[in-house]
Amino acid sequence: MRRATVSEFVRVLPTPTQSDFLLFPRPPPFSPLPGASPLRSSDLDCGSRTGRGGSHLSAAQGQPASATVPRPRLSEVPSGPQRLHLLLCLVQAVRLIAEGKAPRLPQPEEGATYEGIQKKETAKINWDQPAEVIHNWIRGNDKMPGAWTEACGQKLTFFNSTLNTAGLVPEGEALPIPGAHRPGVVTERGLVLFGNDDRMLLVKSIQLEDGKMIPASHFFRGEDNCALDLTEAELDIMEAVRSAWKRILPSIPEVEDSTDFFKSGAASVDIVRLVEEVKELCDGLELENEDVYMATTFKDFIQLLVRKLRGNNKESECIIDYVEKAVNKLTLQMPHQLFIGGTFVDAEGTKTYETINPTDGSVICQVSLAQVSDVDKAVAAAKDAFETGLWGKISARDRGRLLYRLADLMEQHQEELATIEALDAGAVYTLALKTHVGMSIQTFRYFAGWCDKIQGSTIPINQARPNRNLTLTRKEPIGVCGIVIPWNYPLMMLSWKTAACLAAGNTVVIKPAQVTPLTALKFAELTLKAGIPKGVINVLPGSGSLVGQRLSDHPDVRKIGFTGSTEVGKHIMKSCALSNVKKVSLELGGKSPLIIFADCDLSKAVQMGMSSVFFNKGENCIAAGRVFVEDSIHDLFVQKVVEEVTKMKIGNPLDRDTNHGPQNHQAHLQKLIEYCQRGVKEGATLVCGGNQVPRSGFFFQPTVFTDVEDHMFIAKEESFGPIMIISRFANGDVDTVLSRANATEFGLASGVFTRDISKALYVSDKLEAGTVFINTYNKTDVAAPFGGFKQSGFGKDLGEAALNEYLRVKTITAEY
């Protein structure tokens, strides 16, 4: 017996009926409009039975146009005669179609077109359906004309729907939708909608009635009030993109900030062209078509583009609740909330405190008061940014580029920063502009240059003969660092530590002094504009006993950098040791000696001696806490100093002719008063000052004491205020005065004035201090390491040495 041929086998097959042909879905009609895509079966819901191979839809949403005969999937038919019959029918049907003999079933005109997805009026959402059907309707209408509904008095069009709502908690602001089973909920992830089966779907984009596309999570937010400030390079890119818009939109004479891409005549093909133009102009930057829909005006498009170039395109991170004040011919915009994970947020329990203007004692604003739980959130954000975020993935050179950009922004906002420093810390504006802010800018630029120059080394070791060995070291970032800064130079101390920390590749949680939080929070805002990735920098105003203590104890913090009192520094060091043996650097108290010899340039010695004590109202960690003057010039020196003191202008720190402003806060003012009272009681001569200035605010008179003996309290303890402590020493007795200068547990800074270079170098060798000034004082520079000896702490700020405080060295040995 031979096997039948295929043709012989087919001839005996039964002729398929019309119901057999209905097993095959008819292809959808082609779009009558140019540029539209064919209808995909996955775009529209056809019921669970037909699934992805289902029937076409009519304008009546969700109703099949020809559903008189059920259409089973072959896989749904059980094995046996019925399945064999269907298989045979399939073969016969294919033959008849190929021969042109297949029965023709007329397609009903109603519902057999693209009307349902091409006319806006027919794309309205029917809410009395399950969530999956609503989702399919929204997706099926992407991008034209868009599934819409009415809510909040306007027509809203929804895009980018998803049924992937795993882990989503529908918490947020309710959006009432007429006809919906439940109100929508605007959450951080988007707009949550509900079907009549109570299942959720998530919409990520909403087009408003005026045509503007916004993230659904932004629906209840106002206009973005935090536009990025562009660098020179970004301004060049902006103009190049403007030219691209002109080429794409030839009918528009000029592309203004308000020019709308689509209202100016752009079609869908122009979106592709714009995306490709940007890719060529911006070194391969990949935009999505959706990005163009989300930013249709030129200004919005440039802002979105720059955010993407900076590696941070989440506009929500720029929503800031400012405190505004008109001061110094400026309108200050001051953030006042905690800064965690790239967002300004209230403290746990919405706790706040008042920050005070020391010039008049008035309240500047309420500032969020961080709690222990807030510290934990900030550390978690910093850890995530370090371990999995963009910060750890970008190159060192790109990291430096971000720090340069931050320095540029600080420079652009330097008047505002200096004014806030004067308002919040009592810093004289001109000094704040030059030193508090000016040196902060220099510090970030200096360390930005170090980012791609942090290198290890190769080390020759004994070879494992007959094999060989290669040993090398790598310098790596430590991880999450905590930085606790003082109130005398709020921004500058922040910059000294944070710039080195970031240059090394770490992430950071900053605790500014509780009494001076505002420049740190403004700095946080500028990091957003600079494009520093979220979580890299976090700022927590609050008490040292709560926030500082938790940072010291936290197991995920690997380094603490602290500037403050020796007493607190010892406590921090102990906590760091007991928690997880954190690395610590401490810049603590000082009682810096200044030795003035008779052979000095007296005029310069007087000038620099004044600066060594009264600079920044005496609130200066390296202030000359004790001035030793050689006996033969002692009286003349004191006379000239008192003459200069009487010339000092005490007043509002914002006045340009003021050179002595208020002390930082009330408690410190009271401490200075008590300090002077104790000096008088112990027998020192109060030559001038010693009292509060009789005016509102926390002003203290510049003060001069003479006849101060070594055993006195004011000879041993730091005042941290505008108080000059003068002691005389015998003519020519160099070694004795050196012994007296070193007879302290502090060793932060020191100075010597003499024309004899040999004497100057001898004295500098013998002085036990981290910094020695010769014929100058307060001359610090971002490239010169700064730090103390003895109980003035250990570790360095500034210079290359500061980087080592935020790095760890790994040794790698290979054998080959």
C-alpha positions in Angstrom: 0.0 0.0 0.0 1.4 3.4 -1.0 0.9 6.6 0.9 -1.5 9.2 -0.5 0.0 12.4 -1.9 -0.8 15.7 -0.3 -3.0 16.7 -3.2 -4.9 13.4 -3.0 -5.3 13.8 0.7 -6.6 17.4 0.5 -9.2 16.5 -2.2 -11.0 14.2 0.3 -11.1 16.8 3.0 -14.5 18.3 3.9 -15.3 21.7 2.6 -15.0 24.3 5.4 -18.1 26.1 6.5 -18.4 29.9 7.2 -17.9 29.1 10.9 -14.6 27.4 10.1 -13.4 30.6 8.4 -14.2 32.5 11.5 -11.4 30.7 13.1 -9.1 33.2 11.4 -9.2 36.8 12.5 -9.5 39.1 9.5 -6.7 41.6 9.1 -7.6 45.1 10.2 -8.3 47.7 7.6 -5.4 50.0 6.8 -5.5 53.5 8.1 -6.8 56.1 5.8 -4.4 58.6 7.4 -0.8 58.8 6.5 1.7 58.1 9.2 -0.7 56.1 11.4 0.3 52.5 12.4 -1.9 49.5 11.7 -4.1 48.4 14.5 -2.4 45.8 16.7 -4.5 43.1 18.3 -2.7 43.8 21.6 -3.7 47.4 21.6 -7.5 46.8 22.2 -9.2 44.4 24.5 -11.2 41.7 22.8 -12.3 39.6 25.7 -10.4 36.9 27.5 -11.6 34.2 25.0 -10.2 35.8 21.9 -7.1 37.3 23.7 -4.3 38.6 21.5 -5.8 37.2 18.4 -9.3 38.7 18.9 -11.7 40.5 16.7 -11.8 44.1 15.6 -13.6 46.8 17.7 -16.3 49.1 16.7 -16.7 52.6 18.0 -18.7 51.1 20.8 -15.8 50.4 23.1 -15.1 46.8 23.8 -17.8 45.3 21.5 -16.8 42.9 18.7 -18.0 44.0 15.2 -18.8 40.3 14.2 -19.0 38.0 17.1 -21.9 35.8 16.1 -19.7 32.7 16.1 -17.3 31.9 18.9 -13.7 31.6 17.8 -11.8 29.0 19.8 -8.1 28.8 19.8 -6.7 25.6 18.4 -4.9 25.0 21.7 -8.2 25.2 23.5 -9.7 22.3 21.6 -9.0 18.9 23.3 -7.1 16.2 21.4 -9.3 13.8 19.4 -11.6 13.8 16.4 -12.7 17.4 16.9 -9.1 18.7 16.9 -8.3 16.6 13.8 -11.3 18.0 12.1 -10.2 21.5 12.8 -6.7 20.8 11.5 -8.0 19.4 8.3 -10.3 22.4 7.9 -7.3 24.7 8.3 -5.4 23.0 5.5 -8.5 23.0 3.2 -9.2 26.7 4.0 -5.7 27.7 3.1 -6.0 25.9 -0.3 -9.3 27.6 -1.1 -8.0 31.0 -0.1 -4.9 30.4 -2.3 -7.2 29.4 -5.3 -9.5 32.4 -4.7 -12.5 30.1 -4.1 -13.0 30.9 -0.4 -16.4 32.3 0.7 -16.3 36.0 1.1 -17.9 37.4 4.3 -18.9 41.0 4.1 -17.3 43.2 6.8 -20.0 45.4 8.5 -19.2 49.0 7.8 -20.1 50.1 11.3 -17.0 49.6 13.6 -14.8 48.3 10.8 -12.7 51.4 10.6 -10.2 53.4 12.6 -12.8 55.8 13.8 -12.5 54.6 17.4 -8.9 55.7 17.7 -8.7 58.6 15.2 -11.6 60.8 16.4 -11.2 62.4 19.7 -14.9 62.4 20.5 -15.1 58.6 20.3 -12.0 58.0 22.5 -13.7 59.0 25.7 -13.2 56.4 28.5 -16.1 54.2 29.6 -15.4 53.8 33.3 -18.0 51.0 33.9 -15.5 48.3 32.9 -12.7 46.2 34.5 -9.3 47.8 35.0 -7.7 45.7 32.3 -10.3 46.9 29.7 -9.7 50.5 30.7 -5.9 50.0 30.5 -6.2 48.4 27.0 -8.4 51.3 25.8 -5.8 53.9 27.0 -2.9 52.0 25.5 -4.8 51.4 22.3 -5.4 55.1 21.9 -1.7 56.1 22.4 -0.7 58.5 20.9 -3.6 59.6 18.7 -6.1 60.8 19.6 -5.6 59.8 23.3 -8.1 58.3 25.7 -9.7 61.0 27.7 -12.1 61.9 30.4 -13.4 65.0 32.2 -12.1 65.9 35.6 -11.4 69.0 37.6 -13.4 71.1 35.0 -11.3 70.2 32.0 -10.6 67.4 29.5 -7.7 65.2 30.6 -6.0 62.8 28.2 -4.2 59.8 29.6 -1.1 58.1 28.2 1.4 55.4 29.3 -0.9 53.2 31.2 0.3 50.0 33.0 -1.2 47.2 35.0 2.1 46.7 36.8 1.1 48.1 40.2 3.1 45.7 42.3 3.9 47.3 45.6 2.0 50.4 44.8 0.0 51.9 47.7 -2.7 54.3 46.5 -1.8 57.1 48.9 -2.0 60.7 47.7 -4.4 63.4 46.7 -7.8 62.2 45.3 -8.8 63.1 41.8 -12.7 62.9 41.4 -13.6 61.5 38.0 -17.3 61.6 37.0 -18.6 58.1 36.3 -15.6 56.3 37.7 -16.0 53.5 40.1 -13.7 55.3 42.6 -11.8 58.6 42.5 -8.3 58.4 41.0 -5.3 59.0 43.3 -2.3 61.1 42.4 0.8 59.4 43.8 4.5 59.8 43.5 4.5 57.1 40.8 1.6 58.5 38.8 -2.2 58.5 38.7 -3.9 55.4 40.1 -7.2 54.6 38.4 -9.7 51.9 39.3 -11.9 49.6 37.2 -15.4 48.4 38.3 -13.6 45.3 39.6 -11.6 47.4 42.1 -8.3 46.5 40.4 -5.8 49.3 39.8 -4.1 50.6 36.8 -1.4 53.3 36.7 -1.2 56.2 34.3 2.1 58.0 34.0 1.4 61.0 31.8 -1.5 63.4 31.5 -2.2 65.9 28.7 -4.0 69.0 29.9 -6.7 70.7 27.9 -4.3 73.4 26.8 -2.1 70.7 25.2 0.7 70.6 27.8 1.9 67.2 28.8 2.9 66.6 32.4 3.9 63.7 34.6 0.8 62.4 36.2 2.5 62.6 39.6 2.6 66.4 39.1 -1.1 66.9 38.4 -1.8 68.9 41.6 1.5 70.8 41.6 1.9 74.3 40.3 4.5 75.5 37.8 8.0 74.4 38.5 9.8 77.2 40.4 13.3 75.8 40.1 14.5 76.2 36.6 18.1 75.2 36.1 20.8 77.8 35.7 22.7 76.9 32.6 26.5 76.9 32.3 28.3 78.5 29.3 28.6 75.1 27.7 24.9 74.4 28.2 24.0 77.8 26.7 26.0 76.8 23.6 24.0 73.6 23.4 20.8 75.5 23.8 21.6 77.7 20.8 22.5 74.7 18.7 19.2 73.1 19.6 17.4 76.3 18.8 18.9 76.2 15.3 17.6 72.6 15.0 14.1 73.7 15.9 14.4 76.4 13.2 15.3 73.8 10.6 12.4 71.6 11.6 9.9 74.4 11.9 10.7 76.6 8.8 7.4 78.5 9.1 8.5 80.0 12.4 10.6 83.2 12.0 12.2 83.0 15.5 12.2 80.2 18.1 11.4 81.8 21.4 11.3 80.3 24.8 7.5 80.0 24.5 7.5 78.4 21.0 5.5 75.2 21.1 6.8 72.4 18.9 3.5 71.0 17.9 1.5 74.2 17.7 4.2 75.4 15.3 3.3 72.6 12.9 5.5 69.7 13.9 4.2 66.2 13.0 5.2 62.8 14.3 8.0 62.5 11.8 9.5 65.7 13.2 9.7 64.1 16.6 12.0 61.5 15.2 14.0 64.1 13.5 14.4 66.2 16.6 15.4 63.2 18.6 18.1 62.4 16.1 19.3 66.0 15.9 19.7 66.1 19.7 21.6 62.8 19.6 24.1 64.2 17.1 24.5 67.6 19.0 24.8 66.0 22.5 27.3 63.2 22.0 24.8 60.4 21.6 22.2 61.5 24.2 19.2 59.2 23.7 15.8 61.0 24.0 12.5 59.2 23.8 9.7 60.4 21.7 7.8 60.8 25.0 10.3 63.4 26.1 9.2 65.7 23.3 5.6 65.3 24.3 6.4 66.0 27.9 8.2 69.3 27.1 6.6 70.9 24.1 7.8 74.5 24.5 11.4 75.3 23.7 12.2 76.5 27.3 10.8 73.3 28.8 12.6 71.2 26.2 15.9 72.8 27.0 15.4 72.3 30.8 14.5 68.6 30.2 17.5 68.2 27.9 20.0 69.7 30.4 18.6 67.6 33.2 19.3 64.5 31.1 22.7 65.7 30.2 23.4 66.1 33.9 22.1 62.7 34.6 19.1 63.9 36.5 15.8 64.6 34.7 13.4 64.3 37.6 11.8 67.7 37.9 10.0 66.7 41.0 13.3 67.1 42.8 13.1 70.9 42.3 9.9 71.5 44.1 10.9 73.8 46.9 8.9 75.6 49.6 10.8 78.9 49.9 10.8 81.5 52.6 11.2 84.8 50.7 12.6 88.0 52.2 13.5 91.3 50.5 17.0 92.0 51.9 20.1 93.9 50.6 18.2 94.9 47.4 17.6 91.2 46.7 14.7 88.9 47.0 16.1 86.0 49.0 14.6 82.6 48.3 15.6 80.4 51.2 14.7 76.7 51.6 13.9 75.8 55.2 13.1 72.1 55.1 15.4 69.0 55.5 17.1 67.9 52.3 17.0 64.1 51.9 17.4 62.1 48.8 17.3 65.1 46.5 14.0 66.4 47.9 13.2 69.1 50.5 10.9 67.5 53.1 9.5 68.2 56.5 11.0 66.6 59.6 9.4 63.7 61.2 6.3 65.0 63.0 6.7 68.3 61.1 8.9 69.6 64.0 10.4 73.0 63.5 12.4 75.6 65.3 13.2 79.3 64.9 16.4 80.6 63.4 17.3 84.1 64.7 18.8 87.2 63.0 21.6 88.2 65.4 21.5 91.8 64.2 18.1 92.5 65.9 17.1 89.3 67.5 14.1 88.8 65.2 12.9 85.4 63.8 14.0 84.8 60.2 11.9 81.7 59.7 10.9 78.3 61.0 13.3 75.6 60.0 12.6 71.8 60.0 14.1 70.2 63.1 15.6 66.8 62.1 14.8 63.7 64.3 16.6 60.4 64.6 14.3 58.8 62.0 15.2 61.6 59.5 18.9 60.8 60.1 18.2 57.2 59.2 16.4 58.2 56.0 19.2 60.5 55.0 21.9 57.8 55.6 19.8 55.3 53.7 19.5 57.7 50.7 23.3 58.4 50.9 24.1 54.7 51.0 21.8 53.9 48.1 23.4 56.7 46.1 26.8 55.4 46.9 26.2 51.7 46.2 23.7 51.6 43.4 23.2 55.2 42.1 24.7 57.1 39.2 27.3 58.8 41.4 29.3 55.6 41.7 29.0 54.8 38.0 30.1 58.1 36.4 33.8 58.6 35.7 36.0 60.6 38.0 36.3 63.3 35.3 32.5 63.6 35.1 32.4 63.9 38.9 34.8 66.8 38.6 32.7 68.4 36.0 29.7 68.3 38.3 31.7 69.9 41.1 32.9 72.6 38.7 29.3 73.3 37.7 28.4 73.5 41.4 31.2 76.1 42.0 29.9 78.1 39.0 26.4 78.2 40.4 27.7 79.2 43.8 29.5 82.1 42.1 26.4 83.1 40.2 24.5 83.2 43.5 27.3 84.6 45.6 25.5 87.8 46.6 22.5 85.8 47.7 24.7 83.4 49.7 26.6 86.2 51.3 23.4 88.0 52.2 22.0 84.9 53.8 25.2 84.4 55.7 24.9 88.0 57.0 21.3 87.5 57.9 21.6 84.1 59.7 25.2 84.3 61.1 25.8 88.0 61.5 28.8 87.9 59.1 29.8 91.3 57.7 28.5 91.2 54.1 31.8 92.3 52.5 33.7 89.7 54.4 31.1 87.1 53.7 31.3 87.8 50.0 35.1 87.5 50.0 35.8 84.8 52.6 32.7 82.9 53.6 31.4 82.5 50.1 34.5 83.4 48.0 36.7 80.7 49.6 33.8 78.2 49.4 33.8 78.6 45.6 37.5 78.3 45.4 37.4 75.1 47.5 35.0 73.4 45.2 37.0 74.4 42.1 40.2 73.2 43.7 38.8 69.8 44.6 36.9 69.4 41.3 40.4 69.4 39.7 41.5 66.6 42.0 38.7 64.2 41.0 40.6 62.5 38.1 44.0 62.7 39.8 43.4 60.3 42.7 45.9 57.6 42.0 47.4 54.5 43.6 50.8 53.1 43.0 52.8 50.0 42.0 55.1 48.6 44.7 58.0 46.2 44.1 57.8 43.2 46.6 59.8 40.0 47.0 59.0 37.7 44.1 57.6 34.2 44.7 60.2 32.7 42.5 60.1 31.1 40.0 56.8 33.1 39.6 56.6 36.8 39.7 54.3 39.2 41.6 52.7 42.5 40.9 51.5 44.7 43.9 49.5 47.8 43.4 47.4 50.1 45.6 44.0 51.7 44.8 42.6 54.7 46.6 38.9 54.2 47.1 36.0 56.2 48.6 35.0 55.3 52.0 31.2 55.4 51.6 28.7 57.4 53.5 30.3 60.3 55.4 28.8 62.4 58.2 29.9 66.1 58.3 29.2 68.2 61.4 29.9 71.9 60.9 30.1 74.9 63.2 28.3 78.2 63.3 31.2 80.6 62.7 31.7 80.0 59.0 28.6 78.0 58.0 29.2 77.8 54.3 32.9 77.8 54.3 33.3 75.0 56.8 30.7 73.0 54.9 32.7 73.5 51.7 36.1 72.7 53.2 34.9 69.2 54.2 32.2 68.4 51.6 34.3 69.3 48.5 37.1 66.9 49.5 34.5 64.3 50.5 32.7 64.4 47.1 35.9 64.7 45.1 36.9 61.3 46.6 33.6 59.8 45.4 31.8 59.5 48.7 28.2 60.5 49.6 27.4 62.7 52.6 25.0 63.7 55.3 25.6 67.2 56.5 24.5 68.6 59.8 24.8 72.3 59.9 24.9 74.2 63.2 21.4 74.5 64.6 21.7 78.3 64.8 23.0 78.8 61.2 21.2 76.3 58.8 20.2 78.6 56.0 23.3 78.7 53.7 23.6 75.0 54.0 20.0 74.6 52.7 20.6 77.1 49.9 23.7 75.1 49.0 21.5 72.0 48.8 19.3 73.7 46.3 22.3 74.6 44.2 23.4 71.0 44.1 20.0 70.2 42.5 20.6 72.8 39.8 24.1 71.5 39.3 22.7 68.0 38.6 24.3 66.3 41.5 22.5 62.9 41.6 19.9 62.5 44.3 21.0 61.1 47.6 24.7 62.2 47.2 24.2 65.2 49.4 21.7 65.4 52.3 21.4 68.3 54.8 19.8 67.9 58.2 19.4 71.0 60.4 18.9 69.9 64.1 20.5 69.5 67.4 24.0 68.1 67.9 22.8 65.8 70.7 20.2 64.2 68.4 21.4 64.5 64.8 25.2 64.6 65.4 24.9 61.7 67.9 22.9 59.5 65.6 25.4 60.1 62.8 28.3 59.1 65.1 26.4 56.0 66.2 25.0 55.0 62.8 26.4 51.6 61.5 26.2 52.7 57.9 28.2 55.9 58.3 31.9 55.2 57.7 33.5 58.5 58.4 32.8 61.6 60.5 34.3 65.0 59.8 33.8 67.4 62.7 34.6 71.0 63.5 33.8 72.3 66.9 34.7 72.2 70.5 37.3 69.8 72.0 34.7 68.5 74.5 32.2 67.5 71.8 35.0 66.2 69.6 36.1 63.8 72.3 32.5 62.6 72.7 32.2 62.1 68.9 35.4 60.2 68.8 34.2 57.8 71.5 30.9 57.2 69.8 32.6 56.5 66.5 34.9 54.0 68.2 32.1 52.2 70.0 29.7 52.0 67.1 31.7 50.7 64.1 35.2 52.1 64.5 34.5 55.0 62.1 37.2 57.0 60.5 37.3 60.4 62.2 38.9 63.8 61.5 38.5 66.5 64.1 39.2 70.3 64.0 38.7 71.4 67.6 39.4 74.3 69.9 42.4 76.5 69.9 44.4 79.0 71.9 46.7 80.2 69.2 49.8 82.1 70.3 51.1 85.2 68.4 54.6 86.3 69.2 55.6 89.8 68.3 59.3 90.6 68.5 60.7 94.1 68.9 62.5 93.9 65.5 59.2 93.5 63.6 57.5 96.0 61.3 55.4 97.5 64.0 52.7 99.0 61.8 52.2 95.7 60.0 52.3 93.8 63.3 49.5 96.1 64.7 47.5 95.7 61.6 47.8 91.9 61.4 47.5 91.6 65.2 44.2 93.3 65.0 43.1 90.9 62.2 44.4 87.9 64.1 41.9 88.6 66.9 39.0 90.7 65.5 38.6 89.0 62.1 35.0 87.7 61.7 34.1 89.3 65.1 36.7 87.0 66.8 34.5 83.9 65.8 37.5 82.4 64.2 39.0 79.0 65.0 42.6 80.2 64.5 42.2 83.5 66.2 45.2 84.6 68.2 44.0 83.6 71.6 47.1 85.1 73.3 49.4 87.8 72.0 53.0 87.9 73.4 54.7 91.3 72.9 58.4 91.9 73.6 58.8 94.3 76.5 60.5 97.1 74.7 57.6 97.7 72.3 54.7 96.5 74.5 53.3 99.9 75.5 53.5 101.3 72.1 51.9 98.3 70.6 49.0 98.5 73.1 48.5 102.2 72.4 48.3 101.7 68.6 45.9 98.7 69.0 43.5 100.8 71.2 43.6 103.6 68.6 42.7 101.2 65.9 39.9 99.6 68.0 38.2 103.0 68.5 38.1 103.4 64.7 36.1 100.2 64.2 32.6 100.6 62.8 30.1 98.5 64.8 26.8 98.1 63.0 24.5 96.2 60.7 26.5 93.6 58.8 24.8 94.5 55.6 26.1 98.1 55.7 29.1 98.3 53.4 31.1 100.5 55.9 30.5 98.1 58.8 33.6 96.1 59.9 32.3 94.6 63.1 28.9 92.9 63.2 26.9 91.0 65.9 28.0 87.9 67.7 26.4 84.8 66.3 23.8 84.1 68.9 22.5 85.2 72.4 24.2 82.4 74.4 27.6 83.1 72.9 27.2 86.8 73.7 26.5 86.0 77.3 29.5 83.7 77.4 31.8 86.6 76.3 30.4 88.9 78.9 31.1 86.3 81.6 34.6 85.6 80.2 35.6 89.3 80.5 34.1 89.5 84.0 36.3 86.6 85.0 39.4 88.2 83.5 38.9 91.4 85.5 38.2 89.4 88.7 41.5 87.6 88.3 43.5 90.8 88.0 44.0 91.4 84.3 43.7 95.0 83.1 40.7 95.7 80.9 42.0 98.5 78.6 38.8 98.8 76.5 35.5 97.0 75.7 34.3 94.1 77.8 30.6 94.8 77.5 27.6 94.4 75.3 27.0 97.2 72.9 23.8 99.2 74.0 21.6 98.4 71.0 19.3 95.7 69.8 21.0 92.5 68.7 23.9 90.5 69.9 26.7 93.1 69.6 29.8 92.9 71.8 32.5 95.6 72.1 36.0 94.8 70.7 38.0 94.2 73.9 41.7 94.5 74.9 43.2 93.0 78.1 46.8 93.5 79.2 48.8 92.3 82.2 47.6 88.8 81.6 49.5 86.2 83.6 49.9 82.6 82.5 47.8 81.2 85.3 44.7 83.2 84.6 41.6 81.7 83.0 41.7 84.1 80.1 45.3 83.1 79.3 44.4 79.4 79.0 40.9 79.3 77.7 39.6 80.3 74.3 37.1 83.1 74.1 36.0 82.7 70.5 35.2 86.3 70.4 36.7 89.8 69.8 38.9 89.8 72.9 42.7 90.5 72.6 44.7 88.9 75.4 48.1 90.6 75.6 51.1 89.4 77.7 54.6 90.8 77.7 57.9 88.9 77.6 61.5 89.9 78.4 63.6 91.4 75.7 65.6 88.7 73.8 64.2 85.8 75.7 63.1 83.7 72.8 63.1 80.3 74.4 61.1 81.4 77.4 58.4 82.9 75.3 58.3 79.8 73.2 57.9 77.7 76.3 55.0 79.9 77.4 53.4 79.8 74.0 53.5 76.0 73.9 52.2 75.6 77.5 48.7 74.8 76.3 46.8 71.6 75.3 45.8 73.3 72.0 47.8 73.5 68.8 45.7 74.7 65.9 47.7 77.8 64.7 50.4 80.3 65.7 52.3 83.3 64.4 55.5 85.2 64.7 56.5 88.8 63.6 60.1 89.6 63.2 62.5 90.9 60.5 65.1 88.2 61.4 64.4 85.3 59.1 66.6 83.0 61.2 64.7 83.8 64.3 61.4 83.3 62.4 62.3 79.9 61.2 63.7 78.8 64.5 60.4 79.9 66.2 58.3 78.2 63.5 60.3 75.0 64.2 59.6 75.1 67.9 55.9 76.2 67.9 53.6 73.2 68.4 50.8 74.0 66.1 49.4 72.7 62.8 49.9 76.1 61.1 52.5 78.8 61.7 52.2 82.2 60.1 55.3 84.4 59.7 54.8 88.1 59.3 51.2 87.5 58.4 48.1 85.9 59.9 44.8 84.2 58.7 46.5 83.5 55.4 44.8 80.2 54.5 44.5 78.8 51.0 42.6 76.0 49.5 45.8 74.3 48.4 47.4 74.4 51.8 46.5 71.7 54.4 44.8 72.9 57.5 44.5 71.1 60.9 45.7 71.1 64.4 48.0 69.3 66.9 47.3 68.0 70.4 43.7 68.6 71.6 43.1 70.9 68.6 42.4 67.6 66.8 43.8 65.6 64.0 43.2 65.2 60.3 43.4 67.9 57.6 41.0 70.1 55.7 42.2 71.6 52.3 45.0 70.6 50.1 45.8 67.1 48.8 46.1 65.9 52.4 42.3 66.5 52.9 41.5 63.9 50.2 43.2 61.2 52.3 40.7 61.8 55.1 37.9 60.5 52.7 39.8 57.7 51.0 40.8 54.2 51.9 43.8 52.4 50.4 43.4 48.9 49.1 46.4 46.7 48.3 46.2 44.2 45.5 48.8 41.5 44.9 48.8 39.2 41.8 51.1 36.3 41.0 51.9 35.3 37.4 
